Amino acid sequence: MAGSAELVRDSEDRRRLGARMAELAETAQHPALLRLVESLTRRYGECALAVLFYGSCLRGGDPYDGLVDLYLIVDRYRCANASWLKAAWNRLLPPNVFYTELADGDRKLRCKYAILSLHDLEKGCSPRWHHSYFWGRFSQPTAIAYSRDDASRAAVQASFGSAAVTFLARVLPRVPAQGSVTDLWREGLALSYRAELRAEGQGRAKQLTQANRHFYETVTRGAAELLKFDLETSGDTRGTRYRALIPRRRRIVSQLDWALRIAHGKLLSVARLIKALFTFEGGLDYIAWKLERHSGVAVEIPARVRRHPLIFIWGLFWKLYRQGVFR
């Protein structure tokens, strides 16, 4: 009974941490974003549990500036996909990514949204998920733009809290034993980015931590008591600092674990790009647009790649990789 009570208490602590994370990420809801969220919830009906808003448009506050990034959290993949094949891909290698546009007078709102089940959100933010794709992403500022009911909101909040705890548990053994919290998150985010094929430059993690310093400091203080090793935090006029007491053996194991995570993540990134060719209408053009936006290098899709992507896209990926378009 004591063990069950401890699990319930731990779950509630994570939900409270996640609720605070969602509160810190909240921004004034732009009318265009509200219409976009309404169009998605109307399209997916009762299947839609929540809509999560993250990325550059959340930070900037203007949904017209770039591409709005959303996650659509659903009950089941079959009710959220047009065919059983897309639903199967969604379950096998989540999430599926889609593109939509919303006309607003003479302006156009562009949105990329990823479909993820609540089950996979909870699993992906927990220590059960080896790769950093989900717990690395949802430990960062993410607003809950819509929730179907209080239970759905609470489940999403708990996942946010789990993501932060998992992130810190995986990252702290790979960073110095003490230092500033902003450096901790900067190095941690850089580690998680290395575990994906990304077009952003090496300064991306530094930009994010500087822009969201208060968020990361608050989250670290809130997660400290939920970790399985001692993490002390203290504040001064220069910001929040940390001191982690982690055994040397755990640090060695973590180093090997991250080497495996990085190799694993590169393969998953390639697999997701290939999947997007079949589940994401206009996937090739979106990939080119995203790579150009973050790398500043013009990306042209050859005609033969458009005709036979599975055969010729590998050569294109290798060429772009050698050019440094993504790492």
Contacts in CASP RR format, 6 or more apart in sequence:
PFRMAT RR
TARGET T0000
AUTHOR 0000-0000-0000
METHOD contacts of the structure
MODEL  1
MAGSAELVRDSEDRRRLGARMAELAETAQHPALLRLVESLTRRYGECALA
VLFYGSCLRGGDPYDGLVDLYLIVDRYRCANASWLKAAWNRLLPPNVFYT
ELADGDRKLRCKYAILSLHDLEKGCSPRWHHSYFWGRFSQPTAIAYSRDD
ASRAAVQASFGSAAVTFLARVLPRVPAQGSVTDLWREGLALSYRAELRAE
GQGRAKQLTQANRHFYETVTRGAAELLKFDLETSGDTRGTRYRALIPRRR
RIVSQLDWALRIAHGKLLSVARLIKALFTFEGGLDYIAWKLERHSGVAVE
IPARVRRHPLIFIWGLFWKLYRQGVFR
10 226 0 8 1.000
11 158 0 8 1.000
13 225 0 8 1.000
13 226 0 8 1.000
14 158 0 8 1.000
14 161 0 8 1.000
14 162 0 8 1.000
14 165 0 8 1.000
14 226 0 8 1.000
15 154 0 8 1.000
15 157 0 8 1.000
15 158 0 8 1.000
15 161 0 8 1.000
17 160 0 8 1.000
17 161 0 8 1.000
17 164 0 8 1.000
17 165 0 8 1.000
17 219 0 8 1.000
17 222 0 8 1.000
17 223 0 8 1.000
17 226 0 8 1.000
18 157 0 8 1.000
18 158 0 8 1.000
18 159 0 8 1.000
18 160 0 8 1.000
18 161 0 8 1.000
18 164 0 8 1.000
19 157 0 8 1.000
19 160 0 8 1.000
20 218 0 8 1.000
20 219 0 8 1.000
20 222 0 8 1.000
21 141 0 8 1.000
21 142 0 8 1.000
21 157 0 8 1.000
21 160 0 8 1.000
21 161 0 8 1.000
21 164 0 8 1.000
21 215 0 8 1.000
21 219 0 8 1.000
22 142 0 8 1.000
22 143 0 8 1.000
22 144 0 8 1.000
22 156 0 8 1.000
22 157 0 8 1.000
22 160 0 8 1.000
24 141 0 8 1.000
24 214 0 8 1.000
24 215 0 8 1.000
24 218 0 8 1.000
24 219 0 8 1.000
25 54 0 8 1.000
25 58 0 8 1.000
25 141 0 8 1.000
25 142 0 8 1.000
25 143 0 8 1.000
25 215 0 8 1.000
26 143 0 8 1.000
27 58 0 8 1.000
27 61 0 8 1.000
27 143 0 8 1.000
28 61 0 8 1.000
29 145 0 8 1.000
30 61 0 8 1.000
30 62 0 8 1.000
30 63 0 8 1.000
32 63 0 8 1.000
32 64 0 8 1.000
32 102 0 8 1.000
32 104 0 8 1.000
32 109 0 8 1.000
33 53 0 8 1.000
33 63 0 8 1.000
33 68 0 8 1.000
33 145 0 8 1.000
35 102 0 8 1.000
35 104 0 8 1.000
35 109 0 8 1.000
36 63 0 8 1.000
36 68 0 8 1.000
36 70 0 8 1.000
36 100 0 8 1.000
36 102 0 8 1.000
36 109 0 8 1.000
36 111 0 8 1.000
37 51 0 8 1.000
37 70 0 8 1.000
37 145 0 8 1.000
37 146 0 8 1.000
39 100 0 8 1.000
39 102 0 8 1.000
40 48 0 8 1.000
40 51 0 8 1.000
40 70 0 8 1.000
40 72 0 8 1.000
40 100 0 8 1.000
40 113 0 8 1.000
41 48 0 8 1.000
41 51 0 8 1.000
41 146 0 8 1.000
44 72 0 8 1.000
44 74 0 8 1.000
44 79 0 8 1.000
44 80 0 8 1.000
46 75 0 8 1.000
46 148 0 8 1.000
47 74 0 8 1.000
47 75 0 8 1.000
47 76 0 8 1.000
47 79 0 8 1.000
47 80 0 8 1.000
48 72 0 8 1.000
48 73 0 8 1.000
48 74 0 8 1.000
48 80 0 8 1.000
48 146 0 8 1.000
48 148 0 8 1.000
49 73 0 8 1.000
49 74 0 8 1.000
49 75 0 8 1.000
49 118 0 8 1.000
49 147 0 8 1.000
49 148 0 8 1.000
49 152 0 8 1.000
49 155 0 8 1.000
49 156 0 8 1.000
50 72 0 8 1.000
50 73 0 8 1.000
50 118 0 8 1.000
50 144 0 8 1.000
50 146 0 8 1.000
50 147 0 8 1.000
50 148 0 8 1.000
50 152 0 8 1.000
50 153 0 8 1.000
50 156 0 8 1.000
51 70 0 8 1.000
51 71 0 8 1.000
51 72 0 8 1.000
51 73 0 8 1.000
51 113 0 8 1.000
51 144 0 8 1.000
51 145 0 8 1.000
51 146 0 8 1.000
52 70 0 8 1.000
52 71 0 8 1.000
52 73 0 8 1.000
52 138 0 8 1.000
52 142 0 8 1.000
52 143 0 8 1.000
52 144 0 8 1.000
52 145 0 8 1.000
52 156 0 8 1.000
53 68 0 8 1.000
53 69 0 8 1.000
53 70 0 8 1.000
53 142 0 8 1.000
53 143 0 8 1.000
53 144 0 8 1.000
53 145 0 8 1.000
54 69 0 8 1.000
54 70 0 8 1.000
54 71 0 8 1.000
54 137 0 8 1.000
54 140 0 8 1.000
54 141 0 8 1.000
54 142 0 8 1.000
54 143 0 8 1.000
55 69 0 8 1.000
55 141 0 8 1.000
56 65 0 8 1.000
56 66 0 8 1.000
56 69 0 8 1.000
57 63 0 8 1.000
57 65 0 8 1.000
57 66 0 8 1.000
57 67 0 8 1.000
57 68 0 8 1.000
57 69 0 8 1.000
58 69 0 8 1.000
58 141 0 8 1.000
58 142 0 8 1.000
58 143 0 8 1.000
59 141 0 8 1.000
59 211 0 8 1.000
59 212 0 8 1.000
63 109 0 8 1.000
64 107 0 8 1.000
64 109 0 8 1.000
66 110 0 8 1.000
67 110 0 8 1.000
67 111 0 8 1.000
67 112 0 8 1.000
68 109 0 8 1.000
68 110 0 8 1.000
68 111 0 8 1.000
68 112 0 8 1.000
69 111 0 8 1.000
69 112 0 8 1.000
69 113 0 8 1.000
70 111 0 8 1.000
70 112 0 8 1.000
70 113 0 8 1.000
70 114 0 8 1.000
70 145 0 8 1.000
71 95 0 8 1.000
71 113 0 8 1.000
71 114 0 8 1.000
71 115 0 8 1.000
71 116 0 8 1.000
71 121 0 8 1.000
71 142 0 8 1.000
72 80 0 8 1.000
72 113 0 8 1.000
72 114 0 8 1.000
72 115 0 8 1.000
72 116 0 8 1.000
73 116 0 8 1.000
73 117 0 8 1.000
73 118 0 8 1.000
73 121 0 8 1.000
73 152 0 8 1.000
73 156 0 8 1.000
74 80 0 8 1.000
74 115 0 8 1.000
74 116 0 8 1.000
74 117 0 8 1.000
74 118 0 8 1.000
75 117 0 8 1.000
75 118 0 8 1.000
76 117 0 8 1.000
77 87 0 8 1.000
77 88 0 8 1.000
77 90 0 8 1.000
77 91 0 8 1.000
77 96 0 8 1.000
77 115 0 8 1.000
77 117 0 8 1.000
78 84 0 8 1.000
78 87 0 8 1.000
80 87 0 8 1.000
80 90 0 8 1.000
80 115 0 8 1.000
81 87 0 8 1.000
81 90 0 8 1.000
81 96 0 8 1.000
81 115 0 8 1.000
86 96 0 8 1.000
86 279 0 8 1.000
89 96 0 8 1.000
89 275 0 8 1.000
89 278 0 8 1.000
89 279 0 8 1.000
90 96 0 8 1.000
90 115 0 8 1.000
90 117 0 8 1.000
90 279 0 8 1.000
91 117 0 8 1.000
93 268 0 8 1.000
93 271 0 8 1.000
93 272 0 8 1.000
93 275 0 8 1.000
94 115 0 8 1.000
94 116 0 8 1.000
94 117 0 8 1.000
94 120 0 8 1.000
95 114 0 8 1.000
95 115 0 8 1.000
95 116 0 8 1.000
95 120 0 8 1.000
96 114 0 8 1.000
96 115 0 8 1.000
96 275 0 8 1.000
96 279 0 8 1.000
96 280 0 8 1.000
97 112 0 8 1.000
97 113 0 8 1.000
97 114 0 8 1.000
97 115 0 8 1.000
97 276 0 8 1.000
97 279 0 8 1.000
97 280 0 8 1.000
98 112 0 8 1.000
98 113 0 8 1.000
98 114 0 8 1.000
98 115 0 8 1.000
98 279 0 8 1.000
98 280 0 8 1.000
98 281 0 8 1.000
99 110 0 8 1.000
99 111 0 8 1.000
99 112 0 8 1.000
99 113 0 8 1.000
99 280 0 8 1.000
99 281 0 8 1.000
99 282 0 8 1.000
99 283 0 8 1.000
99 286 0 8 1.000
100 111 0 8 1.000
100 113 0 8 1.000
101 108 0 8 1.000
101 109 0 8 1.000
101 110 0 8 1.000
101 111 0 8 1.000
102 108 0 8 1.000
102 109 0 8 1.000
102 111 0 8 1.000
103 109 0 8 1.000
112 286 0 8 1.000
118 152 0 8 1.000
118 155 0 8 1.000
118 156 0 8 1.000
120 134 0 8 1.000
121 134 0 8 1.000
121 138 0 8 1.000
121 155 0 8 1.000
121 156 0 8 1.000
121 159 0 8 1.000
122 155 0 8 1.000
122 158 0 8 1.000
122 159 0 8 1.000
122 162 0 8 1.000
123 129 0 8 1.000
124 133 0 8 1.000
124 134 0 8 1.000
124 135 0 8 1.000
124 159 0 8 1.000
124 163 0 8 1.000
125 134 0 8 1.000
125 135 0 8 1.000
125 138 0 8 1.000
125 159 0 8 1.000
125 160 0 8 1.000
125 161 0 8 1.000
125 162 0 8 1.000
125 163 0 8 1.000
125 166 0 8 1.000
126 135 0 8 1.000
126 162 0 8 1.000
126 166 0 8 1.000
127 166 0 8 1.000
127 169 0 8 1.000
129 135 0 8 1.000
129 166 0 8 1.000
130 260 0 8 1.000
130 261 0 8 1.000
130 264 0 8 1.000
131 195 0 8 1.000
131 261 0 8 1.000
131 264 0 8 1.000
131 265 0 8 1.000
131 268 0 8 1.000
132 167 0 8 1.000
132 170 0 8 1.000
132 191 0 8 1.000
132 192 0 8 1.000
132 195 0 8 1.000
132 196 0 8 1.000
132 261 0 8 1.000
133 195 0 8 1.000
133 196 0 8 1.000
133 265 0 8 1.000
133 268 0 8 1.000
134 163 0 8 1.000
135 162 0 8 1.000
135 163 0 8 1.000
135 166 0 8 1.000
135 167 0 8 1.000
135 170 0 8 1.000
136 163 0 8 1.000
136 166 0 8 1.000
136 167 0 8 1.000
136 189 0 8 1.000
136 192 0 8 1.000
137 163 0 8 1.000
138 159 0 8 1.000
138 160 0 8 1.000
138 163 0 8 1.000
139 160 0 8 1.000
139 161 0 8 1.000
139 163 0 8 1.000
139 164 0 8 1.000
139 166 0 8 1.000
139 167 0 8 1.000
139 168 0 8 1.000
139 219 0 8 1.000
140 189 0 8 1.000
140 208 0 8 1.000
140 212 0 8 1.000
141 212 0 8 1.000
141 215 0 8 1.000
142 160 0 8 1.000
144 153 0 8 1.000
144 156 0 8 1.000
144 157 0 8 1.000
147 153 0 8 1.000
147 156 0 8 1.000
161 223 0 8 1.000
164 219 0 8 1.000
164 223 0 8 1.000
165 223 0 8 1.000
165 226 0 8 1.000
165 227 0 8 1.000
167 188 0 8 1.000
167 192 0 8 1.000
168 220 0 8 1.000
168 223 0 8 1.000
168 227 0 8 1.000
168 231 0 8 1.000
169 227 0 8 1.000
169 228 0 8 1.000
170 254 0 8 1.000
170 257 0 8 1.000
170 258 0 8 1.000
171 184 0 8 1.000
171 187 0 8 1.000
171 188 0 8 1.000
171 191 0 8 1.000
171 192 0 8 1.000
172 184 0 8 1.000
172 227 0 8 1.000
172 229 0 8 1.000
172 231 0 8 1.000
172 244 0 8 1.000
172 246 0 8 1.000
173 246 0 8 1.000
173 250 0 8 1.000
173 251 0 8 1.000
173 253 0 8 1.000
173 254 0 8 1.000
173 255 0 8 1.000
174 187 0 8 1.000
174 188 0 8 1.000
174 191 0 8 1.000
174 251 0 8 1.000
174 254 0 8 1.000
174 255 0 8 1.000
174 258 0 8 1.000
175 183 0 8 1.000
175 184 0 8 1.000
175 187 0 8 1.000
175 188 0 8 1.000
176 183 0 8 1.000
177 243 0 8 1.000
177 244 0 8 1.000
177 245 0 8 1.000
177 246 0 8 1.000
178 241 0 8 1.000
178 242 0 8 1.000
178 243 0 8 1.000
178 244 0 8 1.000
179 241 0 8 1.000
179 242 0 8 1.000
179 243 0 8 1.000
180 238 0 8 1.000
180 239 0 8 1.000
180 240 0 8 1.000
180 241 0 8 1.000
180 242 0 8 1.000
181 216 0 8 1.000
181 217 0 8 1.000
181 220 0 8 1.000
181 233 0 8 1.000
181 239 0 8 1.000
181 240 0 8 1.000
181 241 0 8 1.000
181 242 0 8 1.000
182 209 0 8 1.000
182 210 0 8 1.000
182 213 0 8 1.000
182 216 0 8 1.000
182 217 0 8 1.000
182 239 0 8 1.000
183 209 0 8 1.000
184 216 0 8 1.000
184 220 0 8 1.000
184 242 0 8 1.000
185 205 0 8 1.000
185 208 0 8 1.000
185 209 0 8 1.000
185 216 0 8 1.000
185 220 0 8 1.000
186 205 0 8 1.000
186 206 0 8 1.000
186 208 0 8 1.000
186 209 0 8 1.000
187 205 0 8 1.000
188 205 0 8 1.000
189 204 0 8 1.000
189 205 0 8 1.000
189 208 0 8 1.000
189 209 0 8 1.000
190 202 0 8 1.000
190 205 0 8 1.000
191 258 0 8 1.000
193 200 0 8 1.000
193 204 0 8 1.000
193 205 0 8 1.000
194 262 0 8 1.000
194 327 0 8 1.000
195 258 0 8 1.000
195 261 0 8 1.000
195 262 0 8 1.000
195 264 0 8 1.000
195 265 0 8 1.000
195 266 0 8 1.000
196 265 0 8 1.000
196 266 0 8 1.000
196 268 0 8 1.000
196 269 0 8 1.000
197 266 0 8 1.000
197 269 0 8 1.000
197 270 0 8 1.000
197 273 0 8 1.000
197 321 0 8 1.000
197 326 0 8 1.000
197 327 0 8 1.000
198 204 0 8 1.000
198 294 0 8 1.000
198 326 0 8 1.000
198 327 0 8 1.000
199 290 0 8 1.000
199 291 0 8 1.000
199 293 0 8 1.000
199 294 0 8 1.000
199 295 0 8 1.000
199 325 0 8 1.000
199 326 0 8 1.000
200 294 0 8 1.000
201 294 0 8 1.000
201 295 0 8 1.000
209 216 0 8 1.000
213 239 0 8 1.000
217 239 0 8 1.000
217 240 0 8 1.000
220 231 0 8 1.000
220 233 0 8 1.000
220 240 0 8 1.000
220 242 0 8 1.000
221 233 0 8 1.000
221 240 0 8 1.000
223 231 0 8 1.000
224 231 0 8 1.000
224 232 0 8 1.000
224 233 0 8 1.000
229 244 0 8 1.000
229 245 0 8 1.000
229 246 0 8 1.000
229 247 0 8 1.000
229 250 0 8 1.000
230 244 0 8 1.000
230 245 0 8 1.000
231 242 0 8 1.000
231 243 0 8 1.000
231 244 0 8 1.000
231 245 0 8 1.000
232 242 0 8 1.000
232 243 0 8 1.000
232 244 0 8 1.000
232 245 0 8 1.000
233 240 0 8 1.000
233 241 0 8 1.000
233 242 0 8 1.000
233 243 0 8 1.000
234 240 0 8 1.000
234 241 0 8 1.000
234 243 0 8 1.000
235 241 0 8 1.000
270 317 0 8 1.000
273 287 0 8 1.000
273 313 0 8 1.000
273 317 0 8 1.000
274 309 0 8 1.000
274 310 0 8 1.000
274 313 0 8 1.000
276 283 0 8 1.000
276 286 0 8 1.000
276 287 0 8 1.000
277 283 0 8 1.000
277 284 0 8 1.000
277 309 0 8 1.000
277 310 0 8 1.000
277 313 0 8 1.000
280 286 0 8 1.000
284 301 0 8 1.000
284 305 0 8 1.000
284 306 0 8 1.000
284 309 0 8 1.000
285 301 0 8 1.000
287 299 0 8 1.000
288 299 0 8 1.000
288 300 0 8 1.000
288 301 0 8 1.000
291 297 0 8 1.000
291 299 0 8 1.000
291 320 0 8 1.000
291 325 0 8 1.000
291 326 0 8 1.000
292 298 0 8 1.000
292 299 0 8 1.000
295 324 0 8 1.000
295 325 0 8 1.000
295 326 0 8 1.000
297 320 0 8 1.000
297 323 0 8 1.000
297 324 0 8 1.000
297 325 0 8 1.000
299 320 0 8 1.000
299 325 0 8 1.000
301 316 0 8 1.000
302 312 0 8 1.000
302 316 0 8 1.000
304 312 0 8 1.000
305 312 0 8 1.000
305 313 0 8 1.000
305 316 0 8 1.000
320 326 0 8 1.000
321 327 0 8 1.000
END
